[in-house]
Amino acid sequence: MVSLKKTRVNSAGRVRRQYGFDHIPKAMSFSRVNRFITLKSSLLFVVLVLFLIGLVDYMIITEKNGCEMTFMFQFPQFVLIPLSNQITLKYPNYNLFAYGEGNQITLKYPNYNLFAYGEGHYAETLRDGHFNGVPVVFVPGNGGSYKQVRSLGSVALRMSDKYSTFHFNYFAIDFNEEYSGVNSYHLQSQTLFLKESLLRVMDLYEKRGRNVSLVLIGHSIGGLIIRSLLTLPEFEPYGHRIDLVITLATPHKSAVVPIDSKMTSFYKEVEEYWDTRRVDDFGHMNVISIGGGFNDKLVRSHLTTLDANPHVNDLNIVSTAIDDVWVSIDHVCIVWCKQLVLKLTRLLFDLTDQKSLKLIDNTSDRNTIIRYHFMERTLGKNFPTFLTPEYIALAPSPEWSENFDRIIKITKPKVLKPNHILLPLMRRESIVIQFEGHYRHDWLMACSATKQNNITFCDKGLSLHSHVRRLPSQPRDIERRLFTGQSSLLLNQGFTHLLLAISASTEPIDIQIDRFTTSIRTKSILTPNLWQSVSSFFASRTVLDIAVSEETTFYNVSVVGLEHWWHTYWIQLETISCYPGAANLGYLLLTVPWNRENQFKYVYPKRGSTSQMTLKLNSPKPKNFSPDSSEPYLYLLVDPNCSYKLHLKPSVAEMMGQLIYLSIKCQSIERRLGVDSNASQWNLHLTLLSLLYLSTIPTIPLLMDWINLKMPVLYFIGTDPYLIPALLLTLSCPVVWHQYSVIDINM
């Protein structure tokens, strides 16, 4: 008994000395020390597990790749374009140690080349110097290849063969697959080479008597290189020759990995130049920045934003919000994703004037076409060449009818003769119409009805096609559209009815009409805060119960509290039961009002089926966002013959994944704060980081003992097991954000 007691006392002493607890009174029992050690090591273990969960969520877990492949119908060829030797005379400092004759451009930039893309016979015409199309220059990104232009060039070539009298000449810059995203040394040299390449491209056309304008498409860092090009004083005389810049997954706001101060300064100079010169120097230019959404793990869509207060000719958008695309795209896939490539190619054809073979001069018209393709496509896949009349003349006929039903369902395999259905407008009422099938611009109108010979009709109607939203569909070639409107807005304009004009067609049609009191179908979900989530053990709760007796097709649900990066929730719409006739495909549609990053999920009318969506943000809500009451909202489009339940729960994995991204974001902000003259916030962050680090070091050996890892070298105070810095950065960023506003959406 004596020896056992002595052993326990000696063990307690070793524990005190080993873990730095010599200050603990000897009267304290060994069991209390052991409980303290176990508690602290357990807490650290839990935090590390959460960190690993977030790391897995951020780096590995992605949405299903919804992109289709693009194909080439002839063998692709890249024609090398010879460059002039005048570059060595313009910049003698760059070829100081190189000498050559003839193509001396290769001595100055031995690793860079300029290629023209072609297939089959078209490639042979390029080799002969016959450049008679519209020039488009592709600039690859970090580690990117000039061969990535294949999808864009091939699709444009196929479209010109089928539908157009002109074509595009695609050029591609070869940067030798340099990693310019992690090596700031390459940024300036790539910018200068791009300048020389564009001058050479323009020279190819000037020799044939054409004064061309250019379209530039940049992928990843290539988009930044394009913007940097326009800051060069020597390129200023040619800036007016660039009418359109399209960037794909380009980190405009800051570097993804801020390697050094030179890279940070490069970003800062480009951003400041564009902020001050955008209106005066580049006011004629349209700039489109496209982000890939959450599937792009390298460049999050928040970084692809051009400016907090964008120019009227700028467009920031995420691929999930683009009509006909509607998918999240990873960083490499964005250059060959068929849905996006088709969208960009149709845009270029619609923007080009067929006579001058330039982009149309009127920037307002260009903006209209761009918005049509990316945000407001209400008619065909190409911008309509005809003028859509605002008012449409109508005539009375036996096919006119007035319908007062609340729920109207029209399904026909074909329409033999046209029909006109009048829906009376009533105060405090909303109307939702889902239309599938043959589509015309005059299918939906607002009008003032009169009665003549027992027929209620309208003599003219105001077309509402601009208020119609397109919906994703299965299969993709089926056109589905959605109209949502409040009757009071139309009544205030003097209209009495909504007119649904169904034209004759051999195609099947499917129409659902739902009329309801607006307040009944408008709901709000108050998302739980972190404490509420922890206290409820992150349990799921039912936030909306839709009974089959309601016979509803639509709900508008505001998501209150979804504002920051770490606000992540898992939402599920469960189909409880359905009548035998249920067959309408439904939707969960999420819209974020301050950033174009919409999401959607299909809802199937089958008992037991579920539709799940993660509610999280690419960009947090700006502090200066004007409509303070505007929240992200969900449209629920469901079958009226089914009952549903909407469940909501906090998502721990997604929240930790967002915090991992936030730690990466903190690194770029720290780098910028470090180079700024006012570094008080930077010092504050470092102080907080140091305190967290010092408070955690004593728990490292405890963790090793807790998981039975016998590694004596780790028992020395100050040892770093390499996960600790990332862990502490993840923990400190949200605290700094919330308390001191270090992280700003505009940074």
N, C-alpha and C positions, 0 to 999 in steps of 0.2 A: 504493500500500500504506500509506503514511504517513497519507494523508487518511482512508482507511477505518478505520484503527486509532483515529485521533483522534475520528472520528464515533462509534465504539462506546463510547469512554471517556466522551464527552459525554452519550451516551444513558444510560449507566449512572448518571451523576451526576444527570440529570434524574429518572430513576426513583427514586433514593434520596430526593431532595428532594420529589418529587411525592407519594410514598406514605409519607413519614415514616420512611425507612430511613437517615437521615444517620449513625446510629451504626454502620452496617455498615462494616467496615474496607475501605479502598480496594483492599486486596489481594484481596478477594473478587471472583471473576470475574463477569462479567455473566450467564453461563449459570446460575450458582447462584442469583442473584437472580431470574432469569426463572423457574427451576424452582420457587422458593419462592412467587412470585406466582401461577403457574399452579396449584400445589397448593391454595393457600388459596382462590383464586377458584373452583376446581372444587368444593371442599367446600361453599362457600356456595351454589353453584348447585344441588348435589344436595339440600341442605337445603331450598332454596326450592322445588324441584320436588316434594319430599315434602310440603311444606306445601300446595302447590296441589292435589296429589292428595287430601290429606285434606279440603281445602275443598270440592272437587268431590264427594267421597264424602258429606260431611256435608250439603251444601246441595242437591245435585241428585239423587244416586242414591237411589232409594227402592224399597221392595217394591211389587209390583203391588197396586193398590187392589182389594181383594176385596169392598168394600161394594156392596150392591145399593141401587138407588134406591127412595125412598118416593114414593107418588103420592097425589094428592087427587082425589076423585071429584066434588067440587062446588067452586064458586069460593070461595076463602078470603076471609074478611072479618075485619077487626079493629075491634072496637067500643070507642070511646073511653069510659073510665070517668071521670066528673067527680069531682074531688077537692074536699074541703072547704076553706074559706078560713081555718080556724083555725090553720093552720101559721104564718101571719104573726104571730099573737098569741103562739104558743109560742116562736118564735125571732125576736124583733124585730131582732136584729143582722144577720140575713141579708136583710131587705127594707128596709134603711135608705134606699136610694135608689130604691125602687120603690113605687108606689102604685096601688091598683086596688080595684075593687069586685066582689063576686060571687066568681068563681073566682080568688081571689088566689093560689092555689097556683101558678098559671102565672107569676106575677110573681116568686115566689121561685125557682122552678126552670123558667124559660121554655123550656129545651131538653129537659125530661123529660116523659114521659107514661106512663100506665098503660092497657094494652089488654086486652080479653078476646077470645079467639080463637073463631071460629065458622064454620060452613059452612051455606049454604042456609037452610032453615027454622029450624035450631038458632040461627043468628046472629040471626034476628028475635026469638026468645024472649029472647036476651040483651039486645037493645035495649029490650025491654019490662021489663027488670029481673028476669027469672025465673031466679035463680041457685039451683038446687036440686040441684047435683051436689057432688062432692068438689073443693075448691079446690086447684089446683096452680099455683105461681108460677114462671115462668121468668125467670132473670136473665142477660142476655147479657154477653159479655166484652169484651175490648179491641177496639174498633172494630166490635163485634157489633150486630146489628139485632134488634129485637123480633120481626121476621118469621121468625127462625130457629126459632120455636116451632111452625111449621107441621107439621113431620113428627110431633112428639110429639102435638100436638093432633089431627091428622087420624087417626092410627092409633088413638088412644084412642077417638075418636068412632066409627070403624068397628067396633072390638071391642065397644063398648057396644051398638051396634045389633044385633050378631049373637049375642053370648054372655051379656049381663048385663042385670040389671034396673036398674042405676044407671049413671051416667056421671061424667066428670070435667069441671070447668070450668077451662080453662087460661087463666091470666093471663100477660101478658108486660110487662116493664118496658122503656120506651123511654129509653135514655140518649143518644139523638141520635148514636149511633155514635162516642162519644168514645173516644180512645185512652188509656184509663186505665192500660194496662199500661206506658206510657212517659211518663205525665204524672201525677205524684203529687198534683197539685192536685185532680184529679177524684175521688180515692178517698173522701175524707170526705163530699163532697156527694152522691155516689152512695149511700153508706151511709145517710145521713139521708133521702134520698128513698125508698129501699127501705123504711125504717121507716114512713114516712107511707103508702106504697102498701099495705103489709101491714095496717096499721090500717084503711085504707079497705076492703080486701077482707073483713076480719073484720066490719066494720060492715054490708056488704051482706047477709051471712047473718044477723047478729043482728037486723036489721030484720024478717026472716022467722021469727024465733023459734028460730034454730039457733046453737049454740055450737060452731063448727067448729075442727078442727085443720088445720094447713097442711102441705103438701109443697112443699119448695123445691128447684128444679133450677138449678144455676149452671154456666155454661160459661166456661172460662178464668178471667179475673179475676172474673167474676160469682160464682164459688164463694168467692173470698176476700172479696168484698163481703158475702156471706151470713154468713160467720164473723165478720166485723167487726161486722155488725149486732147479733150476740148479745153483743158486749162493751159495748154502749151501756147505761148505767144506766137510761135512760128506757124501754128496751125490756124490761128485766128482768121486769116483771109479765106479759109476754106470751110469755116464752121457753118456757113449758110448753105453749104452743099449737102449737109446731113439733115434729112427731114424726119427720120424715124429711128429711134433706138429702142430695142427690145432686149431686156435682160432677164435671164432665166436663173432663178435661185442665186442671185448675186447679193452678197452681204454688203449693202450700201451703208448701213449705220456704223458698223465697226467690224474689226477683224474677228473672225471666229476664234483664232488662236493668236493673240497679240505677242508675237515672238520678241520684238524689240521696239525701242522708241522710234526707230526709223519707219517701221511699218505704221505705227500709230500716227506719226507725223504725216505720212503719206495720205492716210485716210482723212486726217484733219484738214490738210490743205485742199484736197478735192472737195470736201464738204463745204468748207468756207467759201471757196471760189464759186461753187454752184449756188450757194445761198445768196451771194451778192450779185452774181452776173446772170442768173437764170432768166430774168425778165428781159434784160437789155440785149444780151448776146445770143441767147438760145430761145427767145420767145416764139420763134417760128417752129420749133422742134417738138415733136411728140415723143414722150418717154413712157414706156410701159414696163413695169416691174412685176414679174410673176413669181410667187413663192410656191413651193411644193406642198406645204402643209406639214402635218406631224410625221409623215413618212420620211421627210428629209431630216435625217439626224445630224447632218453636217452643218447646214445653214437653216436655222429656224426662220420661219416666215416673218417674225418680228424684225429680223435684220434686213430683210429685203425691202423695207419701207423706204421710199426716197426721201421724204421730208414730213415732219409733223404737220406742216401747213403746205400741202402740195400745190404746185402750179396748176393752172386750169388745164394745161396740156399734159399733165402727168396722170398716170393711172397706176395705183397699187392694188393688186388683187392676188388672192390665193387660188390655186387650181381647183379646189373643191367648190368654189363659187362661180366658176366659168361655165356658162351654158354649153352643153354638149360634151363637157369634160367631166366635171363632178367627181373627180377622184383625187386622192392624195398621192403625190408622186415623189419618189426618192431622188436624191441629188443627181445621180447619173442618168436615170430613166427619163428625166425631164427633157432631154434633147432628142429622144426617139419615141416618146409616148404618142401613139397614133392619134388619139383624140385631140391632144394639144397641137400636134404638128398640122393636122387638118385645119384646126381653127386658125392658126397663124398663117397658113398658106392662103386660105380663103380671104383673110383680112388683107393680105398684101395684094391680091388680085383686085379686091374692091377699092383699095386706096389708090390704085395706079390709073392714071389717065392714059387711055389707049392711043391717043394721038401723039402726045409729047413723050410717052414712056417715062414719065416722072410721076411721083406722088402728087396728088392734086394740091394746088397751092393754098386753097382756103383752109386754114387751120380749124375753123368752126365745123366745116363739113367733115374734116378728118376726125374730129372729136365725136361727131354724130355716128360715123361709121364704126369707130373703135368701141363706143359704148354699146352700139347695136350688137356687135359680135360677142363682147365679153359680158354684158350685163342686161341688155334689153332686146334680145332676139325674140320678136313676137311673130315674125313671118317666116320666110324661107331661110335656108342655110347661108345664102348670100344676101348682101344688102339689096333691098328692092330698088330696081332702076326706075320704077314708076312712082308717081306722087300719090300717096294715099290720101283720098279726100277726107276732110274733117267731118263733113256732113254728107250723108248718102240719101239720095232721093228714093222714095218708096211709093208703091201703088197698092190700092186695096185689091184683094183677091179672096177666093173661098178658102185659101190655106191659112188664113189668119185665125188665131184662137187666143183666148185669155184664160190663164190658169192661176187659181188661187191656192193650190195645194202647197203644203209646207215642204214635203219631200216629193221630188219628181225624178223618175228614173226613165230614161229613153235609151233603148238598145235596139239597133236594127242592123241586119247584115248588109243592107244597102238602102239608099234613099231614092225612090223613083220620082218624086216630085218635091219641090221646095216647100218648107213649112216655116211659118212665122209664129212664135210663141211669145205672148206678152205676159210679163210678170209685174203685177201692180206693186208700186213702191209704198212702204208704210214707215211711219216714224219709229225711231228706236229699234229698227230692224236691220239686219245684215243679210246679205245673200252671198252664198258660196257656190260656184259652178265649176265642176270638173268636166273637161271635154276631151274626148279621145277620138281620133279619126280624121277625116278630110277637113282641112282647115282653110278658111278664107279670112281676109282682113276685116270683112263686114259681118262676121258671125255674131258679134255682140255689140249692141247699141243702146243708148239711152234716148228716149223720145217722149213726146207729149201726144197721147192718144186721143182720138176723136171717134165718134160712133156715127156710122152712116149705113142705112139699109141693114140694120141689125148686125153689122160687122164693125168690131172695134179694131182700128188700125192707126198707123202713123204715116204721115206723108213724107217725113224725113227723120233720120236718126243720126246721133252723134256717135261715131265709131269709138269704141273703148279698147281697141286692140293694144294700145300702149299701156294699159293697166293690167294686162294679162301676163301671168308668169308661167314659164315653161317648167315642166316637171321631168325628172328622169323617168325612163320607162324600160320595161322588159317585154319584148326585145327592143333594142335601141332604136330601130327604124320607125317605131310607132310614135306619133306626136301626141303628147299629153300636155294639157294646159290647165291653169288654175286662175280663176277670177275671185277675188274677195273684195267686197265693197259695202259701204254703209249707205242705206237708202236715204238718210237725211241729207247727205252731201249732194245727191242728185236732185232731191226734192227742192233744196235751196236754190238750185240752178233753173228751176221751172219745169223739170221733167216729171212725168207721172208714171212711166213704165220702163222696165228693162226689156229689151227685145232680143230674143234668141232666134237668129235667122239660120235655118238648116237648109243648105243647098243640096240639089240633087247630086248623087254620087254613087259609084259602084262599090265604094269602100265601106266597110262596117263603121258604125259610130256608136259611142257609148257616152251618155251624158248623165251626170248626177247634179241635181239642184237641191240645195238645202237653204231654207229661209228660217231665221230664228231671231229672237230678241238678243241684241248684242251683248248685254251684261251677263246673260246666262252662260254664254260660251266663252267668256273672257275670264281666265283664272290666273292666279299668281302662286308661285312656289317660293317659299322663303327657305333658302338653303341654310343648313345648320353651320354654325361656326365651329372652330376646332374643339373648343371645350364641350360643346353640345355633342359633337361627334364622338369624342373620347368617352364622355359620360354614358352614351348610349351604346358603347362598344362597337361603333361604326355599323350599327344595325340598319337594315333596310326598312323603309316605311312607305306605306301607300299614300300618295299625294292626290290621286284622282281616281274615281270609280265611275266608269261609264256603263250604265245598265243598258241592256238590249232594248228595253221599253222606251228609252229616249229617242231611238231611231235617229241618231246623230251621225254626221259625216265629218264634223269639223270642231276643233277646239283651238283657241289661241291662249297659250300658257306662257306667262312671263316668268323668267328665272331670276328672282331677286337675290342679289348677293354674289353673283358670278362676275367678279371684277378683277381678281389678281391671278398671277400665274399659278400659285399654289392652291387656288380654289378648283378642286377637281371632284367630280361626282359621277357616279354610275347611274344611268337611268334606263329603265326597262319597261316596255309596254307589252303586257301579257294579254293574249287573247283567251278569255275565260270560256266562252261558248259562242256558237254560231248556229243560225238557222240553216237548213239545207240549201237555200238559195244564195248564200253569201259567196261572192266571187270577185269583189272589187279589191284591187291592190291598193294598199294604203301607204302612208309615209309618216316618218318623223323628220321634220325639217327644222334645223336650228339656224337662226340668223343672229349675227352679232352686229349691232348697229354701228359701232365705231371702227370696225375693220371688216373687210370683205373676206371672211373665212367660214362660209356656211358649211354645214354638214347635213347629211341625210341618211336615213335607213329605211328600208322597205318594211311594211307591215303586212303580214299575210293573213287572210281571213280563214284561219284554220285553228280549231280548238287546240290549246296547249302550245301554240307557237309563240315565240318571244322575239322582240326586236330590242337590241341593246345598243346604247350609245354612251360614249364617255363625254361628259361636259367639261371641257377645259379650253384654255385660250392660248392662241399664239401670241397675242398682244394684250396686255392689261388695259383696263379702262383708263383713258387719259384724264388727268386732273382737270383739264380745261374743256372736257367734252361738254358741249352746250346743252343738249337735252338731258338735264340731270335725272329726269324721271324715266329715260329710255333704258330699258334693260334688255339683255338677250332674251329672245322669245322662241318658243317651240310652236310650230303648226302641227297639230295632230289631224291627219286625214285618215279616216277609218271607214269600215263598211257599216252601214246602219243596221245590218242584220246580225251584228256581233256585239258582245259585251267585252269590256276591257278594264284592266287595272294598270295604273301607272305607278311604278315604284321608283324611289330615289334613295341612294345611300352614298356616303363619302367613299372615295376610292383611295386607299392608302398607297397602293402601288403607283398609281398615276401621280399622286401628290409628291411622293419621293422622287419619281422620275422628273417632274417639273422642277423640284429643288436642285436636282443634279444639273439640269440645264441652267438654272439660276446661278449656280456656283460658277459655271463657265462664263456666263454673262458678267458676273462680278469681276472675273479676271480681266476682261477687256475694259471694264469701267475703271478698275484699279489702275490699269496701265495709263489710261487717259488722265485720270486724276493725278497720277505721278508726274506727268509731263506738264501739267498746268501749274501756273504760278501759285494759285491758291490751293494748297494741299491739306487744308485743315480736315476735310472729310476723309481724305486718304489716310491721314495719321490716326483719325478716330477709328477707322476700320482696322488698321494694323494693331492698334491698342486692344480692341475687342478680340481680335484674332489671337493675340498673344495671351490674353487672360484665359481664354477658353483652352488654349493649348496647355498652359501651365497647370490648369486645374484638372486636366485629363491625364497628364503624364503618370501620376501615381497609380492610376487604375490599369496601366498596361500590364505589369507583372501579375496583378490580380486576375486579369482576364486570361492570361496564359495558364495560371494555376487552375482556374475554374474549368477550362476545357482540357486540363491534363496534358498540356504541352510542356515537356521538360527541356526548356531552352535557357540555360543559365545566363547567356549573354544578354537576354532581354531584361534581366532584373536590374540593370544599371539605370539609374535615373537619367533621363534625357534621351534614351534610345527611341528611335522613331521607326515604327513598323510599317511606314509608307502609306497606310490607309488613313492615318490620323490627319494629315493636312487637308486632304479632300473632304474628310468628314467635318472638320472644323469650319472649312470654308462654306460647306453646305448649311451648317447650323448658323453661321454668323450672318450670311447674306439676308435672310428674311428679317432678322432682328434689326440690322442696319437700315434696310428698306423702310420698315415700319416706323422706327424711332427717329431716323435722321434724314430720310428721303434721299439717300445717296443715289439710288437707282432711279433714273428718270426715263420715261418713255421716249423722250426726245434725244437721249444720248446715243 
